[in-house]
Amino acid sequence: MRLMKLTMLFALIISATLPAHSQQSSANDTQSAGTSSKIVDYTLPPDKLQKSHALYIQTTRLQILDTIYGFLVLLGLLYAGTVAKFRGLAESFTQRKWLQGFFVIPLFIIAVAILTIPSDVYHQHLSLKYGLSVESWGAWWGDWIKNLLITVVIGAILLSLLYAMIRRSPKKWWFYGWLISIPVVVFFIFIAPIVIEPLFFKFTPLEQTNPELVAKIAQVVKRGGLEIPPSRMYLMNASTKYTGDNAYVSGFGASKRVVVWDTTARHMTAPQVMFVFGHEMGHYVLGHIPKLIIFLLVVLLIFLYLAYASSDWFVKRWGTKWHIHDFSDLASLPLLVLLLSFFAFVSTPVSNGFSRYVEHQADTYGLEVTHGLITDQKMAARQAFQILGENWLEYPDAGDFYEWWSQNHPLVKKRMRYAQQYDPWAQGKEPQFVKAPPPTGTN
């Protein structure tokens, strides 16, 4: 099951409710390349600034409430003995534990999903209210159901394997369960671009929809010394659901691909998209997907061990009240998820910090790989970040604590400033990643 949405501490409410500072609009700044050495900060026009600040406050409070409510849901299921009743029903059908798991686990996941529907609905309501989503409620519910079915399938497989290890090896289940989870997790990450993502969006080869953009991107690929065939470049019809911009890499090996949202292609110029693509190619070149998989698996191992180390105490203390015989009992499912969720919650700054680190590396790579390909890659990057932040209504005055606790990307204002300041060539230094000299031609 997907772990609870992790959020920030109550101190964040204080920072979120600070009044917005007055700002001057500089959206889509058009100053010439000759004067682009002047640092331009990320700002919003007054109307969008007001909406951005209101959204910032509401989402911050909602994140905190989501965390509290998520923990209460799991505790409620424990005290009500709901999953114990599911287990009892499964035992009336079969005595085979693995078959019981494929009955109890989906019911548990569905129960949690139903109980957390109010939060999901309100998030979509906010997205529609502030113009970040254009998806109809009918389509949204369709996606909600598809997401639930996918979660049921993946969750049933992973948790059934884990409980099999708990029954077979009460002392080492955390390690053996982790070993078994590795190929399962890797497999689902591999097939996600091919099987899962197309269930939610339509992907079209970029060369069919925008061959001129593919030609520009090919220059970036060549500059980075790579061979990314056009067959691995896709345009995603994000505009059917979202108004913001994005691009990403997914999969690995034969399933690895670079995806550009159609909103990005529509809102940004060719140089700006070239920088965005350069950023995504940075993830590709610097091996961020394998590194993220390794990081997540290491974190999972730690969490599983901590769950093992603490589970006996909880079962001895409250097992009778929660109708749990021992930790191998499927009735302990809410306890297992609660423990993993809590460990994930307290480690949020670490996981987000690692994500911000690789995103910062990709920003650096994007600046380096487009240097010399476009007239002024710093200005193109600056404008791309301005468009990105403005279309997602990112609040310009969000503080460091907000970023440290809740953001897996650096704040747009920091990325935008860094893009204008990073210039190893002017300082006679070697670029960090792209060592080859830039070509003479520009676009």
N, C-alpha and C positions, 0 to 999 in steps of 0.2 A: 504493500500500500504506500502511496505517496505520503511522506511525512508531513506533519502539520506545517503550515506557512509560518516561517520564523519571523519574529518582529523585534522591536526595540523596547528599551526600558521606559519606565514612566517619566524619567527625566526628559525624554524626547518630546513629551507633550509641551513642556515649557518652551523648548526651542522652536517647536512647530507653531506655537501661537504668538510668537513675536511679530510685531507689525512689519509689513513690507516696507522696504526702503524705497524712496522715490528714485526712479531711474529714467534715463533717456533711451528711447528706442534706437537700436542699431541693427535690427534684423536685416539679413541679406545685404550687409554693408558692401558698397560697390566702389570703395576707394581703389585707386589704380595700383598695379603691381609695384610701381615705382615708389609709392609711399606706404607700402604694406608693412614696413619695419615698425610702424607705430602699433603698439599693443592695443587691441580692441577687445574689451571684455564682453562676456555673454550677458545680454540684457534682453528684456522683453518690452514691447509697447504697453502702455498703461492698461488697456483692456485685458490683454493676455496676462499681464503681471498679476492683476487682481484675481483672475481665474486660477492662475498657477498657484498663488498663495492659498486660496481657499481649498484647492484640490490637495495641496501639500498637507494642510491641517487635517482634512477629513481622512485622507489615506493613512496618515500617521496614527491617528486615533483608532482607525479601523484595524490597522495591523496589530495594535496592542490588544484590542478587544478580540480579534481573531485568535491570538495566542492563548489568552485566558479562556475563551470559550472552547477552543480545541482541547485544552487540558481537562476542562470540566466535562466535556462530552465523554472522554475516555474514562474519567473517574466515575461518571454517572453509569456507564455501561458496566463497570466493575461492581459498584455497589448494588446495582439492580440485578446482577447476575444474568444479564442478557445473553452473553456469549456462552455461559454455562448452560442456559436453556437450549441454545443452538446445539451445543455438544450433546446434551441429553437426547435431543430429537434425532441427531445423527446416529447415536448409539442404538436407537430403536430400529434403525434401518440396517446397520452393518456394524460388526465388531472390528473391522479392518481400519486401523488408525489413519492410514494414508487416504482412504476413501472418505473418512469422516472429515479430514482436513479440506478436501475439495468441496465439501458441503458447508462447513462452518466458516471457513475463511471468506468465501464470497459473500455470505450473509453478513459477516462482520463489516466488510468493506462497504457494502450497500447501506448498512445501518448508519455508519459514520457519514457517508455521502449524503444521505437523506437529512440527517440531523444538522449538517453544515450547509444545507441549501440556502438558508437566509443570507449567510455571508457571501456565497457565490452570486446570488441574485443582486445583492446590494453593490458588489464590485462592478457588475455589468451595468447596473443603473448609473453609477458614477461615471463610468466610461461613456455612456450615451449622453449623460447630462453635460459633460464637459467636451463632447465632440471628439473623443479619442476612439470611439467605436461607432460603426454604422451598421453593425450586424443586427438583423431583426431578432425579436425574441424567439420566434419559431426556429430560426437557424441556430440561435444560441443554445436552445434546449437540445437540439439535435447534436451539437458538439458536446454538450454536457453528458448526454447519454453515451456517445461514442467514447469519451474520455473515461467514463465510469467502467464501460465494458473492457477497455484496454487495461485499466488499473486492476480490475478483477482477475483478468487472465495472468498478468505479470505477478500480481500479488499472490494469487493462489499457487503459482509455480514456486516462487521464491520462499514463501512462508511454509509451504508444505515440505519443501526440502529442509528448511531450517528446523522445523519441528521433528522431522525424521532423525536429524542429527541430535537433537535434544534427548530423544528417547533412547537412541543407541549409545550415546556417550555423554552422560550428564555432566562430566567434568571438562570435557574438551569440545563440547558442541559448538562453542563460539568460534573455534578455529576451523573445525571441519565444515561447519556451516558456511563460514567465510570462503573456504576453498571451493566449495560447490557453487557458491554464488558468483564466482568470477566468470566462468564461461557463460552463465546465464545472462549476467549484466552485459558482458561484451557482445553477446549475440544480439540482444535487444538494441544496443547502441548501433550495431552494424546494420540491422534491418530497418531501423527507424526511418531513414530517408526514403527507403524503397517501399515499405509497407505501411508505416504508421502516419508519417507526415502527409502523404497523399489523401488520407482519409479526411483531412481538414482543409487542405488547400490544393489548388491546381498548379502544377509545375510545367512550364513550357521552356524548351531550350531557348536560351537567350539569343542565339544566332537567328532564330526564326522570327523573333519579335523586334529585335534591335541589332541588326548586323553591324551598323556603324559603331555602336557601343562595344560590341565584341572586338572589333578591330582596335579600338582604343585600349581595351583591357588586355588584348594580346601583347601590346607594347609593354604593359606593366609586367606581364608574365615573363616575357623575354628579358626584361631588365632584371628580374629576380633570378634569372638562370634556371627557370622551371619549364616544365612541359605540362600545362593544364589544358587538355583538349576542350574545345567548345562544348563537347558532349557532356562535360561535367559542370557547365555553367547554366544556371536556371533562373528564370523569372517566376516569382511566386505572386499569385493574385491576392496579395494582402489587402488590397483596397476594398474587397468584398466585406471585410470585417473591421479594418483599422484605418486610421487617417495618418498615423505616424510612419516613420521611416525606419528601415533596418536592412541589414544584410548579415549573413552568417555562413559558417561552414558546419557541416554535419557528416556523420558517418566516418569510416576509415577504410583504408584499403580500397577494394573495388567499389565500395558504396560512398566513398568520400566525394563531396560536391560543394560547390560554392553557389549560394543562393542570394539573389538580389530581389528585394521586394519591388513590386511595380510602383509603389508609392515613391520609393527612392529614385527610381528611374524617371519618374514624372516630376518630382520636386527639385532635383539637383541637376546641375550642368554636367557635361561630360568630364571636365577636370575634377569636379567634386566627387562624382561616382568613381573615377579612377583612384582617388585617394581612399574612398570607402572600400573599394575592392582591394587596394593595397593592404589595408588594415586586415581584411579577412584573409588575404593570401599570407599575411604574417602568421596567423593562426596555423595555416596550412604548412608553411615552411618551418616554423619554429617548433612544430610537433606539439602544439598545445592540447589537441584532443587526447593523444595518448598520455600526456602528462596529467591532464584533468582526470582521466580514467584511473590512473595510478593513485592520484591524490584522493579521489573519492573512495577507492578500495581500501587504502590505508586508514582513512577516517572510519569506514565501515567496520574494519577489523577492531579498531579501538572501541567503537561504540558497542560492538557485540561483546567484547570482553567486559566492559563496564556493566553491561546488562547482566552478564553471567555473574559477575562479582557481587552485584547488589540484589539480584532476584531472590536469593534464598531468604534474605532478611525480610523482604516485603511479603513473601509467601508465608513465612513463619508468623509474621506480625498480623497480617490481615487476610491470609489465605482462606480461613474459615468464613469470614464475613463476606469475602468476594466469591465464595463457592469454587475455589481453586484447590484441587487435590495436591498438585505439585506443579513445578514450572513446565513440565512436559505436557500438562493438561491444556488442551486447546482453549479452555476458559481463561487462560493467562494471556490471550492475545491482546486485550486492551492494555494490560500491564507492560507487555513487551514493547508495544508501540509507544506507550506513554514514556517509558524509559529512554527509548531511542530518540523520541521527540525532544525530551528534556536535554539530553546530551547534545543534540543538534542545536538546540536553542542557545545553550551556554557557549557553544563553539562557533556561533554565527560570525563574530568578527574575524576568526581565523579563516573560515572558508571563504568569506567575502573578500578578505584581504588577499588571499591567493588568487582569486578570480580577478581582482583589480590589478594585480601584478601582471598577469598574462595579458590583460587588456591594454595596459600601459606599454608593454613590449610590442603589441600589435600596432599601437599608435605610432611608436617609434619606427617600426618597420614600414608602415604606410608612408610616412614622411620620407624615409630614405629611398624606397623603391620608386617613388614618383619624382624624386629630385632630378631635374633635367628633362623630364618627360613633358612637363607642363610649365608654363611660363613662371608661375609662382606657386609651388606646392603648399607653402605655408598659408597663403591666402585661401587657396582652395580648401584646405583642411579647416581653417578657421570658419569659413562660410558653411561648410558641411556640418560642423558642430553646432553652429547657430541654428541652422535649419532643423537639425536633429532635436535639439533642446526645445526649440519653439513649437514644433509640431507635436511633441509629447508633453508640452506644458511643464517642463522641468523648472522648478522654482530656483531662481538665480541666487537667492540668499540662504539656501540650505547650508547648514553648518557641518563642521568636520565630524562631530559626533554622529550625526545622521548618516554621513557617508561611511564612517567606520563601522557602525553597527548594522546598517540595513542595505547598503548598496554593493552590488557585485561588479559595477563599473565605476570608474572615477567620475566625479561630478563633471558635467559638461563644462562648467566654468573653468575647471582646472585643466581639462583636456584641451580646451580652446586656447588657453594661455600658453600651455606647453607647446602646442603646435606652432605658435608664433615665435617662441623663444628658442626652440631646438634648431641649432645651425652649426654643426661641427665643421662644415666646409669653410665657413667664414673664419673659424678659429684655427684652421689648419690641422684639425683632428680627423682621425679615421671614424667613419660612421660605425655604429655598433654592430649592425647586421649585414648591410649591403655594401660590400667592399669595392665592387667594381666601379670604375669611373662612370659618371653619367654620360649618355649619348649627347651628341651635339644638337640634334633636332629638338624642337619644342612644339607643343600643340597649344 
